[in-house]
């Protein structure tokens, strides 16, 4: 899955590259075999496509595994230059010497002069004194004392490089000038900057964007929170709404506004203006955002956007009706009514299913609420009145039922409740009389009669 935080970072990189006349580079860091599958890479690419970073508009994807020779060569250079040494210490041995599992590596092998060998990791020799200053466009100049940075591993016992080294070498090889990433990587940055210096190359410009948190101010977790961009896509969030909202996580456009055209975001976004504090991913706010975007669509675009949920696609489950039961014209007739009532596109199905099912899917709670004493008599009267109705239009349907209710001392809201449940299966939904008009006389009467038969 593609984490929404990763999507936010991708958008920020994308905009910044375009502003600077540069190139957005997509690199898949695939050296961890357990976390690398072709279908997961394709998931990233399709998620980027959806959010507006289309294939062909950036460099890549490159794969970190393709640069293994460069990684090994850099590790060898560091060793030959005295900036790295081999170590055969086990975790248990280090803990036994330090008396703690938290103290880090104690430098035991620094001056032992070990040669490369099976089970011997290569460690970077961190300077004993001085400071490493990370110049960050968002966070200023975080400073780290070198003496507090342990001699970290840059290559495993089998010679394969760890992420820290591979990432640095890849950036060098690809000519990366700016690295915009989540703040969780900030603790790695002084180590990586030391590697850049040791390899004799100027480090890139850093920008660590704020971590994204949930309502409890906990970092968004795939084990606990809804974080997959694809899940929001398949639920029916619009790409324009999602990317607008993601860009507000730690930044805001000028003026007292949040919903703005993408062109405004591209023009106004500045990395230096990003707030370093944690950014709250408010799903309720995102949902409201999406509803605003849906309501702003031209009706024909709304109809097209809903079609995957009405017909089913590879990623979206088919609706509860058969393909031949779907009536494009009927949906087009109620689309303007539905457009004002849904916040995500998947909600279109329960709002219009009564039009395409042979019989309504009646919610039992709705039935119990609407079919109280007097409901049978009201349904009988509604059937009789509707059978002889000269014009089957919303206004006539409304005035007729209003009269039926008035004869029984009921206001329209009470009178229409049994009719709505009998015809649509629910107590809430699209405007009733417009729905009956589209459903038609024959089907409406059939459902009213069927509901009446269920009542004593």
Order of alpha helices (4+ residues) and beta strands (2+ residues): alpha-beta-alpha-beta-alpha-beta-alpha-beta-beta-beta-beta-alpha-beta-alpha-beta-beta-alpha-alpha-alpha-beta-alpha-alpha-alpha-alpha-alpha-alpha-alpha-alpha-alpha-alpha
